Amino acid sequence: MQNNDKTMEFMQIAMKYLPEAQQQLEAAGVELTMDNLQPFFSLFTKVMNEAYELGRADAAKE
């Protein structure tokens, strides 16, 4: 799978849970805007890429 394809899939997952995250952040008094979301999406993508590579390496061992 190409990196761009993975990134799109990861973003779709993030968008699926965005309303829940927004509710929890608002309950904690944190304003959620698209501007302040961008750094978190970048971090989320890095985490998901690393998790994907870890799973891929584990699968290759078996």
LORODREN-371167 format. One record per residue: x, y, z of N, C-alpha, C in turn. Coordinates in steps of 0.2 Angstrom, whole numbers, padded with zeros to 4 digits, always signed. Example, Ala and Ser with C-alpha at 12.3 -4.5 7.8 and 13.67 -1.06 7.14 Angstrom:
2
+0066-0028+0039+0062-0022+0039+0066-0016+0039 +0064-0011+0035+0068-0005+0036+0064+0000+0039 
//
This chain:
62
+0004-0006+0000+0000+0000+0000+0004+0006+0000 +0003+0011-0004+0007+0017-0004+0006+0021+0002 +0010+0025+0003+0010+0030+0009+0004+0034+0009 +0002+0037+0003-0003+0042+0002-0010+0038+0003 -0010+0032+0001-0016+0028+0002-0017+0026+0010 -0012+0025+0013-0012+0024+0020-0014+0030+0024 -0011+0036+0022-0013+0042+0025-0020+0044+0024 -0023+0042+0018-0030+0044+0017-0035+0039+0022 -0033+0033+0022-0036+0028+0027-0036+0030+0034 -0030+0032+0036-0029+0035+0043-0034+0041+0044 -0034+0045+0039-0038+0051+0040-0045+0050+0040 -0047+0045+0037-0054+0043+0037-0056+0040+0044 -0052+0036+0047-0053+0034+0053-0053+0039+0058 -0049+0044+0058-0049+0050+0062-0055+0054+0062 -0057+0055+0055-0064+0059+0054-0070+0055+0057 -0069+0048+0057-0075+0044+0060-0075+0046+0068 -0070+0047+0071-0070+0048+0078-0070+0055+0080 -0069+0059+0075-0069+0067+0077-0075+0069+0081 -0081+0068+0080-0086+0070+0084-0085+0068+0091 -0083+0062+0092-0082+0060+0099-0076+0064+0103 -0071+0065+0099-0065+0069+0101-0067+0076+0103 -0071+0079+0098-0074+0085+0099-0078+0086+0105 -0082+0082+0107-0086+0082+0113-0082+0082+0119 -0077+0077+0119-0073+0076+0125-0068+0083+0126 -0066+0085+0120-0062+0091+0121-0066+0097+0123 -0072+0098+0121-0076+0104+0123-0078+0103+0130 -0079+0097+0132-0081+0096+0139-0075+0097+0144 -0069+0097+0141-0063+0099+0145-0061+0106+0144 -0065+0110+0140-0064+0117+0139-0059+0118+0134 -0058+0114+0129-0053+0115+0124-0057+0116+0117 -0056+0122+0114-0059+0123+0108-0056+0120+0102 -0060+0117+0098-0058+0112+0093-0060+0116+0086 -0055+0118+0083-0055+0121+0076-0051+0118+0071 -0052+0119+0065-0048+0115+0060-0041+0118+0060 -0040+0124+0062-0033+0127+0062-0029+0123+0068 -0032+0122+0074-0029+0119+0079-0029+0111+0079 -0033+0109+0074-0033+0101+0073-0027+0099+0069 -0024+0103+0064-0019+0101+0059-0013+0098+0063 -0010+0101+0068-0005+0097+0071-0006+0090+0074 -0012+0089+0076-0014+0083+0079-0015+0078+0074 -0018+0080+0068-0019+0075+0062-0012+0073+0060 -0007+0078+0060+0000+0076+0058+0003+0071+0063 +0002+0072+0069+0004+0067+0074+0001+0061+0074 -0006+0061+0073-0010+0055+0072-0007+0051+0066 -0006+0054+0060-0003+0050+0054+0004+0047+0056 +0008+0051+0060+0014+0048+0061+0013+0042+0066 +0009+0042+0071+0008+0036+0075+0005+0030+0071 +0000+0032+0067-0003+0026+0063+0002+0023+0058 +0006+0027+0055+0011+0024+0051+0016+0020+0054 +0018+0022+0060+0023+0018+0064+0019+0011+0067 +0013+0012+0069+0009+0006+0071+0008+0001+0065 +0007+0004+0059+0006+0000+0053+0013-0004+0051 +0018+0000+0052+0025-0004+0050+0026-0009+0056 +0024-0008+0062+0025-0013+0067+0021-0019+0066 +0015-0018+0064+0011-0024+0062+0013-0027+0056 +0016-0024+0051+0018-0027+0045+0025-0031+0047 +0029-0028+0051+0035-0032+0053+0033-0038+0057 +0028-0038+0061+0026-0044+0065+0023-0049+0060 +0019-0047+0055+0016-0052+0051+0022-0055+0046 +0027-0051+0045+0032-0054+0041+0036-0060+0045 +0036-0059+0051+0040-0064+0056+0036-0071+0056 +0030-0070+0055+0026-0077+0055+0025-0081+0049 
//
